C-alpha cells in the first residue's frame, strides 16, 4: 500500500514532518491515528520484520524478526511481510513464504508483550489469492479473514467478533462509522462480487453487488467507499456519488471527502464534492511495485525505499 529507491517529490503542503530510516526497504505500511505500522524486508540477520512507530511519543519498536524462516533458501514463491496493521500500540503483520504453495501466517505483538503471537496459519496456491487477508485498523481493532471467516481483533488483543460469510474474502478494512453498536465497523469485498458491511458486533448490515471487479474499499465515517473498475462509489447518508478515475488508477485511501489514488508513479487526490484533482507526490516505483501510502484522522504516512514519513494534519 512503496518499494524502491530515491525520494518523494511532493507538493509543499504534503512535505513530511517526521521520518524514520530503516535497515531495509519498506514492504507494507498502514496508519491508525498517530500509530504507523510498517514492515521491512530482508537484512543480514532477518528475513523481514514488523515495526510500530508512535509518531506522538516518537517510540519505535521492532517485532517478528524470526517469524519468517527459510528465506536463505531463496524460495521460488517468494517471501516477506505482505501487509501490516495497527490498533493503538498493537501491530499485526502477515508473513508469506512458498514455492508452488505459499504458507501465510498472521502475527501480533505489543511493546509490553513483544514476543510474537500467531493468530492464524493457512496455505494456498502461489498463483492464486492469498490464504489470509489482513485489513487496515482503527483505534477499536483490526479485522482479518481466512477464507470466508472474518475475525475482528480489539486493541487489547481480545476477539471482538468472528463471523462466517458466504464467499471467500478478497479485500478487508475497518472503519469508524457514526452511530451506536449497530453502526458499520468492518467492510469486506468477497470473491462473488459482493461488498459486505458488518457492525461492531459482526451483524451484516448490507451487501452490495458490483458488476465490475472490486479493486479497493474503504469505510468512511458516513458510509462505504468502493472502487469497482475505475468508478469509485461514495455513499454518504444514503446519498450516492460516483467518481470516475483515470484508466488503471487505484484508490489507496479515503479521507475528508477525498480519494487518495495511484496513477502510475503519481499519488493524486480527487475531491468528491468539487472534482478538484491534485498531485500530492511522485514515487520512484515500477508498475508492479506497491505505492505505500495511508491516511487517517491525525495524519498521513508514506514510504520510499527504507524511509518512512509521517505528517500531521489534512491531506493537502
N, C-alpha and C positions, 0 to 999 in steps of 0.2 A: 504494500500500500504505500527505495531508490538504491539501486546498486550501481556503482560507477565511480568515477574519479572527477575531481575538479570542484568548482564552486557553483552555487546557485546565483544566477543573475536575476535578481528580484527587484520589483518596484520599491521605492523608498519606504512606502507605508508597510511593506512586508519584510523589512530588514530584520533579521533575527536579533533578539535581545540577549540571549544566552546560548552558549554552545558547549558540547561535550565531545572530546576527541576519544576515539576508541582504538583498540589494538587490531581491529579487522573491520572490513566493510559491514555496514548495517544491512540486514536482510529482511526485517519486518519492523513495523512501528505502529503504535496506537496511543492516543492521548485521551485521558479521562480527567477532567478538571485540570489540576496542575500536575498530575502524575503522568509521566511519559514512560510507557513500557516499550522496549525495543529489543531486538536480537542482533547479535553479531556473528559473523562467520568463523571459519576455521583459523586457528592460530597454531603456533608451535606446540602448545600444551593442551589444546582443546579442539573438539570438532564443532564447537559453537557454544554460545551461552546467552542467557537472557539477562537483561538489565532493567532496573527500575530507577527512574530519576524523578525525585521530588523537586520540582523547579521552585517551590516556595521555600523550603528549608535548604535546598541545594544538596540534600542527601542523595547518594548514589550507591546502589547495591548490585552485585553480580550473583546470579544463581545458575545452577544447572550445567556447569562446565563439564560434567560427566554424564549427562543424560543422553548423549549420542555416543554410541560405541561402535567402532569399526570403520571410521572414515579413512583411516590409513590404508585400507584395502581398496580404496577408490571404487566403491560400488557403482555398477552400471546405471542403477536407477537414481543415483544422486543421494545427497544427504543434506541436512541442515535444519534450521528452525524456520518454518514457513509462515507462521503467524503468532502474534502475541497480543495480550490484552491486559488491562489493569483496572482494578477497582479499589479505591483507597490505596493502601500500602500492600495490596495483594497483586501479584503478577501471575498470569497463566501463559504458558507457551506450548506450541505444538511442534514436536520434532518428527522428522521422517528420515528413513534410510532404506534402501532397497535395490533389488535387481529387477526381475520380471514382476515380482510382488514387492510392494512397499509397505513397511511397518510404520504405523503412526502411533505416537504416544503423547498424551496430554499431561502436563505437569503444572504444579502450583507451588508457590513459596511466598514468604513474607520476611521482612528484616528481622522480626523477632523469632521466626521459625524458618531459617534459611535452608534447611535440608529439603530437597525437592520431594513432593508427594505426588505420586502418579494417580491421576483421576480416571484415565481411560487408555485402552490399547485396542487397536483394530488394524486390519490389513486389507489392501485392495490391489487390483492390477495397477501397475505403474502407469500405464497409458490411460487409465480411467479416472473418474472423480476421486478425490481424497476420501479416505475412510472416516476421518474425523473432521468436522468443521468447527472452527473457533470464531465466535463473534466478537465484535467490539464491546466494551464495557461502559457502565455508568457508575456513579457513586454507590448505587444499590447492589450491582452484581455483574456477572459475565455469563453469557449463555454459550453452550457448546452442544454439538449434535453428533451422534454415532448412528448412521443410517437414518431411520425415521424417528429416533428418540432424541428429544431436546431436554437438556438439563440446565437449570439456571442456578449458578453458584453465587452466594452472597459474599460481601466483602469480608465477613468474618470466617468464611470457609464452609458454612453450612449450606445444604441444598435447599433452595427456595421453592423449587418445584421440578418435577420431571413428567413429561407428557409424551405420548406416542401419537405421531401424525400419520397421514395416510400415504406418504411418499417420502423417499429419502431427501434430506435437506442438502441444498447446494450452496446457499448463502444464508448468513445469520447475523443479526445485530441486535443490540439493546438500545433502549431509548427511555426518556422520561416524559411520558405524555401527561397532560394536565388531567386532574381528576383524582378520585379515590382509589380504593383497592381494585376496582374493576376497570381501571384505565389501562391503556396499552403499555407494555413493558418490553416485549420481545417481538421481532419481526423475522420471519423465515421464508425464504424462497425455496420451493420444492421442485423435484425433478419432473413432476407432472404439469408444471407451469403455474401452479398456484402460489400466491403470496399470502401467508397466514399471519395474522396479528394475535398475540397472546397477552392475557392480562398478567398482573403481578402474581396471581395465584395459578397461572397456567391454563386458564379458561380461554377457549378460542373465541375471539371477539368478531372476526370477519375472515373471509377467504376470497380473494380476488384472483381471477384468471386472466392471463395476458396471452395474446396470440403470438407476439414476438418473444424471442428468448429474453429472460430477465437477466440483466448483466450486473446490476448494482442495486442495493437497497439501503435506506436509512429510515430511522424512526424519529421524526421531529416532535417537538412539544405538542403540536396540534394535529398530527396525523402522519401516515406513512408517505415515504418518497420512494418511487420505484422507477428505475431505468429499464425499459423493455425496448430492445433495438436501440435506436438513437433518440427515443422520446422519453422524457422524464415526466412522470405523473406526480404532481404535488397535491395532496389533499389537506386542506386547512378548514376545519369547522364545516365539513360537508361540501365545501367549495373546491371543485377540481380544476386545476390548472395544468395544462400540458405544454412542456417546453421542448422544442426540437433542438438537439445538439448537433454539431457538425458530424459528418460521417466518421466513424471509428473513434469518436470521443467516448470517454469513460468517466462516469461520476465517481469521485473519490470520497466525497463527504458533503454534508449539507448543514448550513448554519445561517441564521439571521436572514431567512428567506432568500438564500443564495446557494447556488450549486457550484461547488468546487469540482472541477473536472480536468482530466488529462486530455490533451490533444497533441499527439506525438511526444515531443520532449517538453511541451509547454504545460504549465499549471495555470488554469484560467478560472475566472469567477463569472458566473452568469446570474444576475439578479432577476428573481422571478417576476416581481412586480413591474419593473421598467424595461427588462430585456437588455439592460446595460451589460456589456461583456468586457472584462478587464484581464490583461495579462498580469499574473502575480509573480511569475518566475519561469526561468528556463533551466531544465535539469539535464546534466550530461548522461542520459540514459539511452540505451538501444531500444528498438521497438518491443523486443521480447522481455525486457527488464522492467520490474515494477518501478513506478514513481511513488516514493514514500511520502505521504502527506496525510495528516489527520488533524481535525479541529474539534474543539469543544467549547463550552461556555466561557472558560477562563482564558483560552488562547489557542495557538496552533503550533504543531510540531512538524518538522520535515527532516529528511536525512539525505546526505550526498556523500558517497564514499564511506569513510569511517567517522564522519562528523554528524552529530545530531544537533538540531537547532530548535529553539522554542522562543516564541514571543507572546506576550500577553495582549489582550485587547481584541479589537474587531478584526475582521478578515481583510481589511484594507479598502 
